[in-house]
Amino acid sequence: MQHLVREAIHDSSLTRTELARRAGVSPSTITRIEKGDVDPTIGMATRILAAVGLQFIPRLEPLCVPHALKSARAILDDAFTPPADAETSSTLKRWASRDGSARPRSLAREAGIAAPPRCRPGAVTASSDWGLLRICSAAAATRKGWAVSGAPAAARIGAHQTHGPTILYVEEPRRIGNVIRQPGATAQDVILLPLDESSQAGAWNDEGIVWVDPIQVILDCYGMPETREQAEELTRDWEEAND
């Protein structure tokens, strides 16, 4: 919100005094917003934007905070680097626990839901009737990094099998998506996500299939309704208390 208003103020041909008069705020408020010292309320932002001939159209969208995944992994796995972002970690812990006690299962759940795989930057969804091995072969043929998560990864580390989406971390999601996109009667969703240092950390090779770290699998599965039950199954022993 602050960024939008600052951009509108900067691009306006009005003087700061005239803009403040038209918006019904003080000139000092305009100055503080420009400097980033004040985050305007929705009402104030609406008035300022209207004063320069623009309008704010609010729209609700699913929450997607990818760095919540990194913070969760840093909290849940001491070996994971980089360290957790302090602000995001504090938010996750607040969401996960009513009394401030450590609740790793709840924290993983909150982090996963806060970063749904389908909503992450660069995500590509392809419907494919190819089996997992063929999909992995297509990724391996690029001779670039890749790793599998989602429903098959959860099943590999102990959860029940389900028909939920496969997640494939690759360096070129759109290109691989075009290769494996093969609609058919048995087609399943494959979510392709950009491979980065976080998704590579802890990845392991099992007979030619590269799987992401188990904690990453759990976070990813919490982010999809179809695989949330798998994540619950994998974290059943994480906390003694029911949550």
C-alpha positions in Angstrom: 0.0 0.0 0.0 2.7 2.4 1.0 4.6 1.7 -2.3 1.5 2.4 -4.4 0.8 5.7 -2.7 4.5 6.8 -2.9 4.6 6.0 -6.6 1.4 8.0 -7.2 2.7 11.0 -5.3 6.0 10.9 -7.2 4.3 10.7 -10.6 1.8 13.5 -9.8 2.1 16.9 -11.4 0.5 18.5 -8.4 2.5 20.3 -5.8 2.7 18.6 -2.4 0.6 21.4 -0.9 -2.1 21.1 -3.6 -2.1 17.3 -3.4 -2.6 17.5 0.4 -5.4 20.0 0.1 -7.2 17.8 -2.5 -6.8 14.7 -0.4 -7.8 16.3 2.9 -4.5 15.6 4.6 -1.7 17.7 5.9 1.4 18.5 3.7 3.6 16.9 6.4 1.6 13.6 6.0 2.4 13.6 2.3 6.1 14.2 3.1 6.2 11.4 5.7 4.6 9.0 3.3 7.1 9.9 0.6 10.0 9.2 3.0 8.5 5.9 4.1 7.9 7.1 7.7 4.2 6.5 7.5 2.2 3.6 6.2 -1.2 5.2 5.1 -4.5 3.6 6.1 -6.7 2.3 3.3 -9.0 5.3 3.7 -6.1 7.8 3.5 -4.6 6.0 0.5 -7.9 6.0 -1.3 -8.2 9.8 -0.9 -4.6 10.5 -2.0 -5.0 8.3 -5.1 -8.3 9.9 -6.0 -6.7 13.3 -5.7 -4.3 12.3 -8.5 -6.9 10.6 -10.7 -6.4 7.0 -9.6 -8.4 4.5 -7.6 -7.5 1.7 -5.3 -9.4 -1.5 -6.1 -9.1 -3.9 -3.1 -9.0 -7.6 -4.0 -8.6 -10.6 -1.7 -6.1 -13.2 -2.9 -4.7 -16.3 -1.1 -1.8 -15.5 1.2 1.5 -16.4 -0.3 4.7 -15.7 1.7 7.4 -18.0 0.3 10.1 -16.8 2.8 7.9 -18.4 5.5 9.1 -21.8 4.2 12.8 -20.8 4.7 12.0 -19.5 8.2 10.2 -22.7 9.1 13.0 -24.9 7.9 15.5 -22.8 9.8 13.5 -23.2 13.0 12.8 -26.9 12.5 16.2 -27.9 11.2 19.3 -26.5 12.9 21.5 -27.5 9.9 19.5 -25.4 7.5 21.0 -22.2 6.3 20.4 -19.2 6.0 19.0 -18.4 9.5 15.3 -17.7 9.9 14.0 -14.2 9.2 13.3 -12.7 12.7 10.0 -11.1 11.8 8.6 -14.0 9.8 9.7 -16.5 12.5 8.0 -14.4 15.2 4.8 -14.4 13.1 4.8 -18.1 12.5 5.4 -18.8 16.2 2.5 -16.5 17.1 0.2 -18.3 14.7 1.3 -21.7 15.7 0.9 -21.4 19.5 -1.6 -19.7 21.7 0.6 -19.8 24.8 4.1 -19.3 23.3 5.1 -22.9 23.7 7.1 -24.7 21.0 4.7 -26.5 18.6 6.7 -27.7 15.6 3.7 -29.4 13.9 1.6 -26.3 14.1 4.4 -24.2 12.9 5.0 -26.4 9.8 1.3 -26.3 9.1 1.1 -22.5 9.3 4.2 -22.1 7.1 2.9 -24.5 4.5 -0.5 -22.9 4.3 1.1 -19.4 4.1 2.9 -20.4 0.9 0.7 -22.6 -1.3 2.8 -24.1 -4.1 0.3 -23.1 -6.8 0.6 -19.5 -5.7 4.4 -19.2 -5.4 6.3 -16.9 -7.8 7.2 -18.7 -11.1 4.8 -21.6 -10.5 3.6 -23.5 -13.5 0.9 -26.2 -13.4 0.8 -28.8 -16.1 -1.7 -31.7 -16.5 0.1 -34.9 -17.4 -0.8 -38.5 -17.8 2.9 -39.5 -17.6 4.1 -41.6 -14.7 6.5 -40.2 -12.1 9.5 -42.0 -13.7 8.9 -40.5 -17.1 8.4 -37.0 -15.6 11.7 -37.4 -13.7 13.4 -38.6 -16.9 12.3 -35.4 -18.7 13.7 -33.3 -15.8 17.0 -35.3 -15.8 17.3 -34.9 -19.6 17.9 -31.2 -19.1 21.1 -32.0 -17.2 20.2 -29.3 -14.7 19.1 -29.5 -11.1 15.7 -30.9 -10.2 13.9 -32.5 -7.2 10.5 -34.1 -6.5 8.1 -33.1 -3.7 4.3 -33.3 -3.2 2.2 -36.4 -2.9 4.7 -39.0 -4.2 7.5 -37.6 -2.0 5.2 -37.8 1.0 4.4 -41.4 0.2 8.1 -42.2 -0.2 8.9 -41.0 3.3 6.0 -42.9 5.0 2.6 -41.3 4.3 -0.2 -43.1 2.6 -0.4 -42.8 -1.1 -2.8 -40.3 -2.6 -3.7 -38.8 -6.0 -2.5 -35.4 -5.0 -0.3 -33.2 -7.2 3.4 -33.9 -7.8 5.7 -31.0 -7.2 8.8 -30.8 -9.4 11.5 -28.3 -8.6 13.4 -27.4 -11.8 15.5 -24.6 -13.2 13.1 -23.9 -16.1 9.5 -24.6 -15.0 7.8 -23.3 -18.1 10.0 -25.3 -20.5 9.6 -28.6 -18.6 5.9 -27.9 -18.2 5.5 -27.7 -21.9 7.4 -31.0 -22.3 5.4 -33.0 -19.8 2.0 -31.4 -20.5 0.1 -34.5 -21.8 -3.6 -34.4 -21.1 -5.4 -37.7 -20.8 -7.9 -39.7 -18.9 -5.4 -40.5 -16.1 -3.8 -37.0 -16.1 -2.7 -35.6 -12.7 -1.5 -32.1 -11.9 2.2 -31.5 -11.8 3.3 -28.2 -10.2 6.6 -27.0 -11.4 8.5 -24.6 -9.2 11.8 -22.8 -9.6 14.7 -24.7 -8.1 16.7 -22.6 -5.6 19.1 -23.2 -2.8 16.4 -23.8 -0.3 14.7 -26.5 -2.3 18.0 -28.1 -3.1 19.1 -28.1 0.6 18.8 -31.7 2.0 17.7 -33.2 -1.3 18.7 -36.9 -1.7 18.9 -39.3 -4.6 17.2 -42.7 -4.3 17.6 -45.0 -7.3 17.6 -42.1 -9.8 14.9 -40.0 -8.3 15.9 -36.9 -6.5 13.6 -36.1 -3.5 13.6 -32.8 -1.6 14.4 -32.8 2.1 11.6 -34.4 4.2 10.8 -31.2 6.0 10.4 -29.4 2.7 8.0 -32.3 1.6 5.9 -31.7 4.7 5.8 -27.9 4.2 4.8 -28.3 0.5 2.1 -30.9 1.4 0.6 -28.6 4.1 0.3 -26.0 1.3 -2.2 -28.1 -0.8 -5.6 -29.3 0.4 -5.1 -32.6 -1.5 -2.0 -33.5 0.5 -2.6 -31.9 3.8 -3.7 -35.2 5.3 -0.3 -36.7 4.3 1.5 -33.9 6.1 -0.6 -34.5 9.2 0.3 -38.2 9.0 4.0 -37.4 8.7 4.0 -35.0 11.7 1.8 -37.1 14.0 4.7 -37.7 16.4 6.1 -34.2 16.4 3.9 -33.0 19.3 2.6 -34.9 22.2 -0.4 -32.6 22.7 -3.3 -32.6 20.3 -3.4 -29.6 18.1 
